[in-house]
C-alpha cells in the first residue's frame, strides 16, 4: 500500500536534508525525490516554514512509532518500574537514532540549528520536544525525582549530547552498543536520582 501523500513528501524531504542539508531542500526537489507530480509539495506546504514543520512532525512520528509509552502513557507496562522503562526506552531510542535512524538524526540536527535562526521553527521544535520532556518528567517523578521537570531537562540535554557526539561530533566514528547505552542511561539516572556517579 502506498503511503499517504503527506508521508511521501515528508519522508522525501527528510532524505534530502540528511543527504544535502537544508540547502538541498526545495519544493521542487521534494517533488522529484518523492516521485510525485510537480507542484505536489507546494500544494501541501505552501511555504518553506510549513514544509519544515511537516518534516519535524514526521521525524517525531517516526522516532516514537515503536514505543507504546508515547501513545499509551507511562502506565502501559505495569510490570516495569518507571526507572526501568526510562533505561529501556532511552537506551533503545538512542541506539536506533545512531543506527537505523541515523538519517532522521542528521535531519533533526540540521533542523535544530535552523530553529536557532528561525523563531517560527523554534516554536514548532519546542512544541514537539515538549512531549519528550513531559513524558520524561512523569517517569522521573514516579522514579522518586525531587525535581522531575529539571531532571527531565538534564536527561534530555545528556541524550542530545550523546546523539550529537556520535552522529556529527568528535565521536561520530563510534556507535555505542545497546549494552553500553543501557549502562550509561542507568548510570546517568543514578546520578540524577541517587546522587551517585
ZIRA-V812962 format. One line per field, one symbol per residue. phi: phi as a letter, one per 30 degrees, with the letter a starting at -180 (. if undefined). burial: I if it has 9 or more other C-alpha atoms within 8 Angstrom, else O. A space follows every 50 residues. Layout:
phi: ???
burial: ???
This chain:
phi: .ddeeededddddedddddbidddcbedddedddicdejdddddbdcded dddeddddededdcecbeedccidcdbddcdedddedddddddddddcbd cedddedddeddddddcbeddeddedddddddddddddddddcjddbddd ddddddddddddddedcbcdcedbcededdddddddddddddccicj
burial: OOOOOOIIIIIIIIIIIIOIIIOIIOIIIIIIIIOOOOIIIIOOIIOIOI IIIIIIIIIIOOIOOOOIIIOOIIOOOOOOOIIOIIIIIIIIIIIIIIOO IIIIIIIIIIIIOIIOOOOOIIOIIOOIOOOOIIIIIIIIIIIOIOOIIO IIIOIIOOIOOIIIIIIIOOIIOOIOOIOOIIOOIIIIIIIIIOOOO
